[in-house]
Amino acid sequence: MARASVLNKLEKEIAEINRALGDNLHTHVPFISQVGQHILLSGGKRIRPLLFVLSARMCGCRGNHLADFSTIFEYLHAATLLHDDVVDAANVRRGITTANTIWGNQAVILVGDFLLAKALSLAVTTDKLKVLQILAHTTTLMAEGEILQLLHQRNLELTEEQYFEVIIRKTAALMAAACQIGAILGGKPEAQEDSLRQFGLNLGITYQLVDDILDFVGDAQELGKPVINDLKEGRITLPIINALARTSGADRERLAALAREPEPDTAPEILAFLDKYGSLDYARERARWYTSQAQANLNSFPDSAEKAYFLAITEELLDRSS
């Protein structure tokens, strides 16, 4: 199933999610809706709410409420993006001007807090304590991930283990929660609930690994941000970690200097080091391994349209170019 056919077949679900995102954003403060719509309706793959909807349906949960509940995961994601852009002083996201550049840091941080509160208020509607516990734990992990990323800024001694600790908390935890909560609402036993949680976790790790690879080899227009943007903002990712571990002498000194103060015109030289030491290939191999793990996590579920979508999504996220 090619990427285009997956998205085409899920157009109805995506349209319902987009409707729900707008509907649930109504407040007594129009400014909140304005900023929220800027970050929420300016693009995005809707991966997190789609993971929830497909998980719930695969587990036998049906109903019109799924799209509304799925907005929890996009609101949480959007809140972190708003806060990220303030921390990173980012000017562009998804090819458009960031909200903090338009409205200022204070307003954007507060709207991010509103989206977090809105997500938790929607979660209460399930009347399931376990769902609230999972979301509370997940938001804690996400906050830890953001703080760890800040503490590791420009840390050229960052280890692979520390890198994965950050991306599991920052990215994978929310995807894992979306899948696990889908299983809970579908009434599946704990073994299958855990399989779907692991599926989301492995898929989330793959997603971030590919994102970090694309930061070096992607097209700036397709990505909606400049290349080597992560490095310019001080984020040391797996390709650089691996290259620094494999280099020595003058090569290591030069790569460390480039990573410490990257500039657009030094991107080709950085890329040459990553190619020379096979570090991009190494990161791709790690992404493939986590993809295969995610696919194996689905083995306990019978064949269904949703399972087929999941398998196609794992390949799509691995092969994406933006």
N, C-alpha and C positions, 0 to 999 in steps of 0.2 A: 504494500500500500504506500504510494508516494506521498510526500508531505502535502501537496496540494489537495489530493483526494481525501486525506484525513481531515483537513480543515474544512473542505467543502461538505463532507458528511456531518461535520459538527457545527455547521453554520447556524442551525436552529438553536443549539445549546448556547453558542457564543452570543447570539442575538438576545436570548433570554437573560444571560448573565449581564450583558451591557444594559438592558432595560432595568434589571434589578439594581445595578450599581447606581443608576441615576435616580430611581424611585426612592431608594433607601437613604439618599444623600440630602433629602429635604430637611431643612432646619429653620429655626426662627431667625437665623443670622445668614442672610443671603451670601455674604462674603465667604462663608465656609463652603457653600456649594460651588461658588465660583472657583476657588482654589482647588477644591476636591475634584471638580470636573476637569480642570487643567491637567492634573496628574493622572486621573483615572481614565479619561476618555480621549487621551491624546495618543493612543496606541497601546501596545502590549499584547502578549500572546494569550493571556487569560489561562495560563497553564495551571495555576494553583486552584482556581475555582473549577476548572475542567476536571482536574484530578479528583476533587471531591465528588462532583456530579457523577462521573464515570464509576468511581468506587462505590458510591451509594447504590447506583443502579445495578452494578455487577453483583452486589450483595442483596439484591431483591427489594431495595427501597424505591418506591415510586411516589410521584406526587408533584404538584406544581410548586411546592415550597422549596425544592432543591436549589433552584436558581437564586432565590432570595437568601437562603442560608449560605450559599457558596460565596456570597459577597464578603463574608467574614474574612476569607483568606486573601482576597484582593485588597480589602481595606487595611489589613495588617501589613501586607506587602507595600502598599502605597505609603503608609505611615513611615516605614523604614526608609523608603526612597526619599521622602521629603526631608527627613532628618539627615540622611546620608549627604544630600546635596548641600545642606547647610554646613555640615562638618567638613566636607571636601571643597567648599566654596565653588561648587560646579556651576557652569554657565549653560551647559547644553545637556539635555537628556532626550533620547529618542528623536534627535534631530530638531528639537524645539527648545526655546529658552526655558530655563528652569524656573520654577515658581518662586524660589528665593531671590532670583535676580529681578523678577517683576515686582513682588510684593514685600520683599525684605525678610530677613531671618526670623525675627520675632513672630510675625504673623504665620509664617510657614510652619514653625515648630508647634505652635498652638493648634493649627489645623491638623497636623500629624497626630497630636494628642487626641483631638476630636475623633479622628478615624479609628484610633485604637479603642477609645471608649465606645464608639458605635459598634465595632466588631464584637466587643464583649457583651454589649446589650442585646445584640442579635443572638448570641450564643445562649443566653438565658432562656430563649424561647423553646429550646429543646426539652427543658425541664429535666436534663440528665446531668447529674453532678460530675460524672466521669468526663463528659465533653468539656465542661468548664475547667476541670483539673488539667486536662491535656492542653487546652489553650493557654491557661495560666503558666504551665511549665514551658510551653513553646515560646511565649512572649519573653519569659525569663531567659531562655537559651538565646533568643535573638538579640536581646539587650547585651548579654555576655559576649556574643560574637562581635557586635559592633564595638564594644569596649576593648576587646582583645585586638581587633583590627587596628584600632587607634593606638594602643600600646605598642604594637609591632610595626608602626609606621617607620619606613626607611630602615628597618632592622635587617641588615644583610646577613646576620647570623641566624635568621629564622630557620627552623628545621621543618622537614616535611611533615612530621607529626604535629607540630604547632600550626602549620598551614591548614591541615585537615581539621584540626580542632576548631579553627575559625570558620571554615566554610560549612562544616556540619551545623554549627549553631546559627550562622548568619543566613544560610540559604536552604540547606537540606531539611532542617527541623520543621519548617513550615509546610513543605511538601509532604513530609512524613505525617504530620498532623492531619492534613487535608484527606489523605488516603485512609488513615486510621479511623477518623471520625465518620467517614463514609461507611466503613465496615460496622462501626458501632450502631449507627442509625439503621443499618440493614439487619441488625440482630445476629451477626455472625459470631461463632465461638472465638475465644481468645487466640487460638492458634492461627486462624485466618486473619483476624484483626492484626496480629503481629506481623504476618506475612505482608499485608498491605502497608503497614507502617514501614517495614524494611524496604519494600518496593519504592515508596516515596522517598525514603532516605537515600537509597542508592541512585535513584533518578536525580535527586537534588544535587548530589555530589557530582554526577556526570554533567549536569547543567552548568554548575559553577566552573568545573574544569574546562569545559568547552568555551565558556565565556572568557576565561583567563587566557586560553590559547588564541582566541579571536582578537584579543587586545593587541597581539603582536602581528597577526597575519590577516586580520579582517579588513574589509573596506570601510573607511570612515563614514561614507554616505549611507551604506547599508546598516552599519552599527548604530548610527545616529549619535556618534561621539568620536573624538579623535583617536587615532591609534596610539599605542603606548600610554593611554590615558591613566590606567591603573598605576603604572610606574611613576608617572608625573605626579600623581596624588599620593605617592609614598607607599603604595600597596605592593608588597613583594610576593609574587605568586609562584606556582610550582615550576614553570619553565626557568625562571631566574634562579630559584632555589637549587634546582637540579644542575644547571649550568655552573653555578658557583661551586657546587660540590665536586664537579668533574674537572674544573680548571685548576691550574696552579701557576705560580710564577707571574710573568708579565701579563699573560692572558687574564689571570684572575684579577690582577690589579686594575687592568684596563676595564674589564667588565664591571667590577665593583664601582669604579669611578663613573662609568656610564649610567649604572643603575642608581647611583646616588644623586646624580644631577642630569636626568634625561632631557633631551631636547628633540624636537621634531626631526632635525637634520641628522641626529645620531641614531634614529630608529633603524636604518639599514645596517649599521655596524652592530647594533645589539642583536638584530635578527641573524646576522652572519655568525655570531658567537653561538646562538641557540641552535642553528643548523649544524655548525661544526661539531658541537658536542652532543648532538642528538637529543636535545632537551625538549624540543617540541614533540618529537616522536615519542619520547618517554611519557609526556603528559597525555598524548593521544592514546597510548597503550593503557594508561591508568583509567582514562575515560571509557575505553572499550571494556575493560574489566568490570567496572561498576555498572555498565550497561548490561553485561551478561548476568551479573548478580541480580539486577532488577528484574530481568526477564525470568530468571529462575525462581524468584519470589512469587511468580504468578502460577507456578506449576500445580498448586493445590486447588486452583479454581477451574471449573469446567469451561469448555469453550463457549464463548458468547460474543456478541457484537462488541461489548465493552472491553473484553479481554483483547480482542483483535485491535481495537483502537489503542489500548495501552501498549501493546507490542509495537505497533506502528509509531507511536509517540516516542518510545525509547530510541528507535532508529532515527527518527526525525531530529530529536534533540542532540543526538550524537553527531549527526551530519550537518547541522545547521550552519549558516554562514552569517547570521545576524542575531 
